[in-house]
Amino acid sequence: MKQFMDDNFLLETATAQDLFHNHASKMPIIDYHCHLIPEMVANDHKFKSITELWLGGDHYKWRAMRTNGVDERYCTGKDTTDWEKFEKWAETVPYTFRNPLYHWTHLELKTAFGITKLLSPKTAREIFDECNDKLANDPEYTARGFMRRYNVETVCTTDDPVDDLRHHIAYAANKGEKDPRMIPAWRPDKAMNIEKPEYADYVNQLGEVAGVTITTFKDMMDALQKRHDFFHSMGSRLSDHGIEEFYDEPYTEAQIEEIFAKAMKKEPLTVLETRQYKHCFLKLCAIMDCEAGWTQQYHYGAIRDNNTKMYNQLGPDTGFDSIGEFNTAKAMSHFLNELNMEGKLTRTILYTLNPCANEVIATMLGNFQDGSCPGKIQFGSGWWFNDQLDGMERQMNALSVLGLLSRFVGMLTDSRSFLSYPRHEYFRRLLCNLLGNDVEKGLLPNDLDSLYRMVEDISYNNAKRYFNF
């Protein structure tokens, strides 16, 4: 019987162990998409407890706790102590067998705190106290300290166009030699989501920040261009869009101006008008990125805020989202083709939340590769509900069969937690295991130099070359 989470965790063959321990594990991390709070990085935040570090904002854990019958006050409540919340999480962990949270939990305890005990009600107090002792007394147990511990070279946060990026500026001015580079990434979803009741207020805020009086859609895009230029001056080379699906409804400039005017007066829009607007908006943003030499990312396929009662109570990103089904392949193709025909298709990463679309994405890539750089159009790593053993393997297998896994830019955390970097280790172990198994089965040659290069490239080098930060 193999020991749980030993040094060869997930590595089933000698070849896989060699690939991981001697090559993949030694590569730095480029975390090109995450949701870390820049202020916490800039201030080198010191966490008051393991509960703040581990459970604060972690909707993965909240979902599991609710499913286990834990009252909401122990997830997001203000009237419970850090120990009470941690105790409820420890009660839930033994029920997460075969859920990725079980692996993540113990990999994070092991790599961050050196704790190899299994978390349960019996060990909860001991682990809680040990973690809190290190957080209180070890100067390396801070936001930046965790990033140094995990050998993070570059991190890209997710930032709204109205953000003044003051924390990025402050961090760049005082970061240490061994601290990672922190780069803002452009996320203009609030300017795209015209159907939201807060849209008009957001547009007015955008105008104030950009110094543009916005009365037309063109004015709004001028304001966004100014903010895009500012982000570029701050080192940003990456955008991201969170969309349900792709859009290809035809529109005219006059129609878009009419739709914009209705939205600014807070008048209801038809479904067609919303889709026309989003098509236009995403296309113009793509052109903006192309002209600036950026990479664009599209995360699609999530149905967000399903539970209206809890959304009204807690707001977005609190654990009430799920995988959606959208018939979007033709729209995606038309959208990319439209940009390509105009010479405005920049480097692009496509992420699907529904693994049923893995092969759709993997075959879409080849339609728009143009030889300008290796893997110009990328299939993004298993995302959100798919950044676990089965999801990541399925994504890599689809890319292997229908594209070039060797040119893949690899893993990201997509997380709000400073303890999520072991997801890179988890991914690298799975990658090495896939390749090692193929070698042992005779499906790949035992060409170690090529294998070493491949795992080092996917772990780090491909992203380094692709983004060229």
Buried (B, 14 or more C-beta within 10 A) or exposed (E): EEEEBEEBBBBBBEBBBBBBBEBBBEBBBBBBBBBBBBBBBBBBBBBEBBBBBBBBBBBBBBBBBBEBEBEBEBBBEEEBEBBBBBBBBBBBBBBBEEBBBBBBBBBBBBBBBEBEEBBEEEBBEEBBEBBBEBBEEEEEBBBBBBBBBBBBBBBBBBBBBBBEBEBBEBBBEEBEEEBBBBBBBBBBBBBBBBBEEEBBEBBEBBBEBBEBEBEBBBBBBBBBBBBBEBBBEBBBBBBBBBBBBBBBBEBEEEBBEBBBEBBBEEEEBEEEBBBBBBBBBBBBBBBBBBEBEBBBBBBBBBBEBEBEEBBEEBEEEBBBBBBBEBEBBEBBBBBBBBBBEEEBBBBBBBBBBBBEBBBBBBBBBEEBBEEEEBBBBBBBBBBBBBBBBEBBBBBBBBBBEBBEBBBBBBBBBBBBBBBBBBBBBBBBBBBBBBBBBBBBEEEBEEEBEEBBBBBBBBBBBBBBBBBEB
